Amino acid sequence: MSGHFGELLLREKRKIDILFYPMIHSLPSVLNDYVVDSLSCPRVSAAAENIRAGFIKETNAFEDLGIAYVAPFVSLGEPALVPRQLYAGLYDVIEGLTLEETRKAVDAGYQALEDFNAEMRRRSLEVLEHCAAENKPCLLVLARPYHMDPGIGHEIEVELQAYGYPVLWAQYLPIDHPLLDWTFRHDLDSGLINSPLDIADVWPSSYSANTNEILWGAKVAARMPWIAAVIRMSSYECGMDQPTYSPVQQIVERSGTLFFSFQDLDSTRPAGSVRIRVETIAYYLQKHSASIIARKQQVSAPDCPLLSPAPEARTDLQ
């Protein structure tokens, strides 16, 4: 981030007036009603002030360049709070800004996010429907959102797709009520969980947004017959990710689903190593995916909605 700050402060063309870097406290998540909280990584929350400190140590670089530095505390997981949080940080640096204008902008932002998520989940559903109809395997990636970046994630999922295996991301798994009710039917009937989005059976300390979604994604992968393999990605020995390594692997592998991990991704692309590991994953999928699908189908609930989609599937789980 220091490098990005330096570029923005020193650029000659189109100089900036405001450097806006909010301290993100919490994040929106489909699991919000079924977990303790959906907090962002504390390192992410503190980064806005940590990076700023380096630019005011000897002299205030922002004041010297006439740039306002704005870093409001923002709880994205609580949409009703966001307009006032943003307005408090911006009203004295954006002339004429009103709370109502801020609220409209926030509403538009959340609507855009909701529309994007809905479209991505729709596409994921189409992939699962295709795999179910053809009885073919797909893969699920459990990672942080930044691993979707081709530089950070090294396009590992792209190379796997080149072998003909569709790839899903846990952040965009479909949440249609009939599908999730079928996926977790045995757990719901036994009283093990109260909702398909409940992770209390495997992760009671459910306060970290991305950690929660990784654990939930592992549960879905373990129960969905056509998810034949899970790819776990992590970078820089992430402290928030480390406690999840064993539970995620155990959840996935106890169902007979293949599990592979890339826990040491960094900014240097180890092309040869990645290629060998991708080839290994493709080999095991070719050899074992049919038996994995068949075994998981045997213990699944009957009448899978992927094989006979409801004409108007509900997406709310309230």
C-alpha positions, 0 to 999 in steps of 0.5 A: 500500500505504501507504493500505491500511496506514493504513486497517488501523492506524487503523480504529475497528471490529474493530481488528486484532492482527496485520498480516501482509504476507509477503515473497514470494520465489517463486511456484508455476507450471506451468513450474517444472520447465522454467525457471531459477526462478519468482521474484516481482518484486523490488519485490514482495518488498521492498514489505513492508519498504519500506512498513513503513519509512514507519510507523516513521520518527518513531515505531513506529506498530505498537507504539503501537497494539499491533499486531504486524507480521509479514513473513516471507520466503516461497518459495511456489514451494517448498511444502515450505519454506513451513510452516517459513517461516510458522511462524518468523514467526508462532509468537511472535505467535499463542499456541499455534501449532504447526508441524503446525497451520501445515503443515495450513493450508499444505496446505489453501491449496495444495489450494484454489489447485490446485482453483481453477486446475484449474477455470479451466483446464477452462473454458479448455479448453471455450472452445477446444473450442467455438472449434475445433468452430465454427471461431470465433476467441477472444482471449488476454490476456497480462498480470500477474494483477492485470490481472484486477482490473476497476479495474486492467485497466479491464475491457478483456476484458469489452468485447471479450467484448461483441462475441462473442469469448471471452477466455482468460488465459494464467495459465489456459491448459489444460495437458492433455498431449495438447493441449500435445503436439499444439500443440508437435508440430513443435517437439518433433519437431525437438528445438527444445524438450524439453517443451511447457512449455519456453521456453528457445528464446525466453527463456533468462533464465527466472527471473521467474515472470510473465515466463516465463508471458507468454512461454509464453502467446505461444508457445501463441497463435502455435501455436493456430489459434483464438487469432486475437488477443493482447491485451498489458496492462501498467501503470505502465511496469513495469520487469519487463515492458519487456524482454518487449514486443518478443519477445512481439510478434514471437512472436505476429505472426510466426505471423500472429496479431493483436497489440494492446497496452495498455502504459500502463494506470494508475488513471485509466480513459481511457474514450474511448481504450479504447473506440476501441481495443476497436472497432479490435480488434473490426474487425480480428478481424471482417475477418481472423480467418477467414484467420488460423485457416485459415493457422494450421491449414495448418501445425498437426499433424494430429488436433487433440485439441480436435476429438476430446477424449480421454475421460481427458486427462492433465494431468501432463507429467512 
